[in-house]
Amino acid sequence: MHCPSGYITGLQVRHGRDSKADTDMYDFKLKCGGRWGPWSGMTFSSYKEEKAQECPLKMHMTGLEVKQGRKEIGDVDTYDFKLQCSGVWQPYMGLTFSNQQNLASKECPPGTMAFGWRAYRGFVKCASAAAFLACHRLIPRT
């Protein structure tokens, strides 16, 4: 997913759970500038919750942090996300979450901001590879 013209200014996450298959599902959409894009299209069913976070004051996304939780009873995997906006970490979105297992974050290099995002479905051995941010250099206005 990417912002074809501009940079990421918000993230929306929806969470679902298929209890029969013991599968937790997440889908994402980006806000590019002032507009929300489409859902990423990840397989999704059994809606549980949805949260969105936007960068304040016309800031842009420069980082992302993801924490993973796990309850062995019921085989439940949970995630919560927080954005870094123009270098300032925001609070977590507040998705249902319990028993933290992993934490990973990615920040754009100084002088850049995020314009793209990739999320991986399924088990990823290296927690830091669970999400990928694509960053572009800031272009000064003349």
GIWO-V291667 format. One line per field, one symbol per residue. burial: + if it has 16 or more other C-alpha atoms within 10 Angstrom, else -. Layout:
BEGIN
burial: ???
END
This chain:
BEGIN
burial: +++--++++++++++++------++++++++++--++------------+-++++---++++++++++++-----++++++++++++-++--+-+-++-----+++++---++++++-+----------+++++++------
END
